[in-house]
């Protein structure tokens, strides 16, 4: 199990318990962080930019 698969499972579980918007926000937030981490790990600047964009959108628009 990779980290991304675990976060997807957590997202699905939260959705199943009916916390739709909270789960969605949490999942998008984690996805942004994961994208940045993967970008740094693989030295891929496009991934870092996409991750930062997701993170920025999540943090500014509550």
Phi, psi and omega per residue, in radians:
X1 nan 2.163 3.067
X2 -1.536 2.947 -3.131
X3 -1.060 -0.697 -3.101
X4 -1.122 -0.750 3.131
X5 -1.059 -0.705 3.125
X6 -1.095 -0.775 3.141
X7 -1.145 -0.628 3.078
X8 -1.112 -0.767 3.109
X9 -1.077 -0.757 3.103
X10 -1.061 -0.747 3.107
X11 -1.050 -0.780 3.132
X12 -1.122 -0.730 3.115
X13 -1.085 -0.780 3.119
X14 -1.094 -0.715 3.103
X15 -1.097 -0.690 -3.129
X16 -1.107 -0.556 3.128
X17 -1.461 0.100 2.995
X18 1.461 0.170 3.116
X19 -1.631 1.123 -2.898
X20 -1.058 -1.006 -3.026
X21 -1.220 -0.684 3.099
X22 -1.081 -0.784 -3.140
X23 -1.101 -0.725 -3.117
X24 -1.107 -0.802 3.120
X25 -1.081 -0.809 3.137
X26 -1.045 -0.781 -3.091
X27 -1.144 -0.754 3.105
X28 -1.096 -0.738 3.123
X29 -1.032 -0.864 3.128
X30 -1.122 -0.702 3.133
X31 -1.065 -0.710 3.098
X32 -1.067 -0.802 3.127
X33 -1.115 -0.743 3.133
X34 -1.097 -0.697 3.115
X35 -1.082 -0.776 3.122
X36 -1.083 -0.804 -3.126
X37 -1.078 -0.779 3.118
X38 -1.127 -0.695 3.117
X39 -1.067 -0.770 3.118
X40 -1.141 -0.748 -3.103
X41 -1.114 -0.680 -3.080
X42 -1.743 0.065 -3.105
X43 0.956 0.760 -3.121
X44 -1.949 1.830 -3.034
X45 -1.173 -0.504 3.123
X46 -1.121 -0.725 3.106
X47 -1.086 -0.723 3.131
X48 -1.099 -0.765 -3.138
X49 -1.098 -0.771 3.116
X50 -1.104 -0.760 3.113
X51 -1.058 -0.772 3.108
X52 -1.110 -0.682 3.118
X53 -1.095 -0.828 3.101
X54 -1.032 -0.810 -3.126
X55 -1.078 -0.760 -3.135
X56 -1.104 -0.826 3.131
X57 -1.057 -0.737 -3.132
X58 -1.129 -0.785 -3.014
X59 -1.333 -0.500 -3.104
X60 -1.472 -0.638 -3.073
X61 -1.864 1.692 -3.074
X62 -1.321 nan nan
